[in-house]
Amino acid sequence: MDDMLQDPNYNPERFIQELKRIYEFKTDAELSTAFNIDPAGISRIKRKKVPITAEMVMRVHESTRTSFIALNNLLGVPDTSLKKSSHE
């Protein structure tokens, strides 16, 4: 996944902003609370210091029912970069 951080198409900022839009959150703190992620972790993700984990993508999928392909597209990565569930 660290290679993903170097990929110019990888866009965690867009992913975070879309989640905030979906949930109508105004702040990163609201998002961090909803997904049980440290607020500093959200900041590190947005600045491409750490990648969005497969676990976080799974949490988003489970709560929004957004397909893994759509989530990966939102991140700007090919759908093979994160493992897909057989329940997709």
Secondary structure, DSSP 8 states (H G I E B T S, - for coil): -HHHHH-TT--HHHHHHHHHHHHT-SSHHHHHHHTT--HHHHHHHHTTSS---HHHHHHHHHHH---HHHHHHHHTS-TTSS---TT-
